[in-house]
Amino acid sequence: MESRTVVQALAALAQTSRLEIFRALVVAGEAGLTPGVLSETLGLAANTLSFHLKELVHAELVHQERAGRHLIYRARFERMNAVLAYLTDNCCQGQPCAASPANNACPC
């Protein structure tokens, strides 16, 4: 993954509403959520939500799929994991390590 791509993903998440949207989609898992459910759950106006979803889709952190008359948004877990892998690529002085289950931190 290129640093430019990571910066784009982190920039998209560096806003409170977008971070909350992304976290809600992560919790929803593969089922995803419709804009209506996201709007109701997060208390965001439809036009505001649409703007933030567009930014997350542009950063390739979220995928949009049409299901009949509805749009379903899902977190792109492979992209999220690639960003996390990029950020932790050189932890432990480049040696492989496993995150501690208690705090998800590198034990080094």
RAGIQUI-V735637 format. One record per run of one state. SS is the DSSP state (h for helix, s for strand, l for the rest). FROM is the first residue (numbers start at 1). LEN is the number of residues. If there is no record, write none. Layout:
# RAGIQUI-V735637
((SS/FROM/LEN) (SS/FROM/LEN))
This chain:
# RAGIQUI-V735637
((l/1/2) (h/3/11) (l/14/2) (h/16/16) (l/32/1) (s/33/1) (l/34/1) (h/35/8) (l/43/3) (h/46/13) (l/59/3) (s/62/6) (l/68/2) (s/70/6) (l/76/1) (h/77/12) (l/89/2) (h/91/4) (l/95/4) (s/99/1) (l/100/6) (s/106/1) (l/107/2))
